[in-house]
Amino acid sequence: MATTHEKSSTAHVDDGDIERHEQHLTVVEATKLADDIEQVKYSPWTSHMLRLYGVLLCAYFCACMNGFDGSVMGGLNAMSSYQQYFHMKSASASTGLVFAIYNVGAICAIPFVGPTNDRLGRRAGMFTGAVVIIVGALVIGSSKTHGAFLAGRFVLGFGVAFCNVSAPVYVGEIAHPMWRGTLMGIYNSFWSVGSIVASWIVYAAARMDGQSWRIPLYCQLISSRIVVIFVWTLPESPRWLIANGRNDTARNVLARYHGEGNIDHPLVKLQMVEMEAQISTEASDKKWWDYRELWKTRSARRRLLCVLTMAAFAQWAGNSVTSYYLPVMLETAGITSQSKKLLLNAIYPVITFVSTLVGAHLMDKVGRRKLLLTSLFFCIVCFSIITPTSKVAAHDKSATNTANTSIAFIYLFGIAYSIGWAPLSPMYIVECLETNTRAKGKSVAQLVTALASFVIQYSSGPAFEHIKYYFYLVFIGWDVLVFIVIYFFWPETNGRTLEELEEVFNAPNPVKKSLEPISVQTIITTALRKGPIDT
């Protein structure tokens, strides 16, 4: 649980650390607050929690938009009517460009995403992204030339960049700390929801005549319109409110969604003390051009290392290939029927959705590091089996058992990735960043994600065309490297509030510190950052 603290009989505070601050806390008060939190019985099924789930649901639809695109383009790429209309092939440089231009749009949006979130709020970021996606869906759905289709893809990517930053930041900042991992993990499970809807719409459209491939493209309007309609009914992030000097409003939001309507609830008091001590109203988030806080201290650089590596690793673990090129992978494994490829493409996101929900449930139980490392190990095993079986199936069309083995392990890869990486990839980044740098840091992460996705999506088409199944060897080697980096450099974020993670990143060895039991001293250290603790 995110706020479970072990009792400590002593809590030493260095006199040099004590300075006067209007929100000071005594050691006795800190100890009592920790005890009060331990004694409270939390239930995920109260009326206030159900209301919080409704709030989060709107933000979850932002993940649907990205998931829809990943599956709809993979499905369209297997439709002969789409290929004939634009004179495309399922695996080529031009196909790679159609996929990759989406990330070019996301890259171009990055300079605007962070400032929008910092200046106007997280809701404004989600609204802006949804509006732009509506425009992009209309452009791509009505496109009559290849150039117009590419333009629509670019606009969609531009809008998704806003949603991919604003929504996970919002979810992370307003999620109940007792179930933060699960609630944040569910966010990316909605990527699979969008993917499921898209893949089955494509499967149905493929059975129609004419330009039925346009139907799934127009369906990208569904999630974006839901967000546009409901986003302004949501409460603003309490951490953004405090960063902008609206502490009373933030306290009311916390009381309504975390404290069962009670502003004196121990969990509300704890979060307010920690947030008021850590979140500055005069930080770089007030200066749209200033990104220096992301790297100017040792703690910030350790955070940034985790952010940038997660942004790249999550795209190159192999998921981008299974998302956009699953029909091509199936073809490499010996499946040539359009109907069968689309059916298998439609089943795949259903399996990954269930797997992501399982992973979200496990996040608070086993921790982030164990879940990621275990998931990555099985991803490596799957690719190690897919490579030789795909080779045999491609050269011997009668080897149906081998082909089926390839397909089975492609699906098992999706399960392994979805249990660990899918629920964690956007949320670990949010957890590793401070409130004052969270929007800009997530924007920088989105830039790295878009660049990594551009590279893998653009190169995958020619790679499958020329080296086919040997392409999987790249992911095996890369995933081994990622395993090593995670083990030595990524700290555990489970079991602490977002503010209490400062203690971890300030430690000489963040990974070692993150694995130590939490004590009352953690509350004291967190509250000391800007203000005093009277002894």
Secondary structure, 3 states (H helix, E strand, C coil): CCCCCECCCCCCCCHHHCCCCCCCCCHHHHHHHHHHHHHCCCCCCCHHHHHHHHHHHHHHHHHHHHHHHHHHHHHHCCCHHHHHHHCCCCCCHHHHHHHHHHHHHHHHHHHHHHHHHHHHCHHHHHHHHHHHHHHHHHHHHCCCCHHHHHHHHHHHHHHHHHHHHHHHHHHHHHCCHHHHHHHHHHHHHHHHHHHHHHHHHHHHHCCCCCCCCHHHHHCCHHHHHHHHHHHHHCCCCHHHHHHCCCHHHHHHHHHHHCCCCCCCCHHHHHHHHHHHHHCCCCCHHHCCCCCHHHCCCHHHHHHHHHHHHHHHHHHHCCHHHHHHCHHHHHHHCCCCCHHHHHHHHHHHHHHHHHHHHHHHHHHHHHCHHHHHHHHHHHHHHHHHHHHHHHHHHHHCCCCHHHHHHHHHHHHHHHHHHHHHHHHHHHHHHHHHCCHHHHHHHHHHHHHHHHHHHHHHHHHHHHHHHHCHHHHHHHHHHHHHHHHHHHHHHCCCCCCCCCCCHHHHHHCCCHHHHHCCCCEHHHHHHHHHCCCCCCC
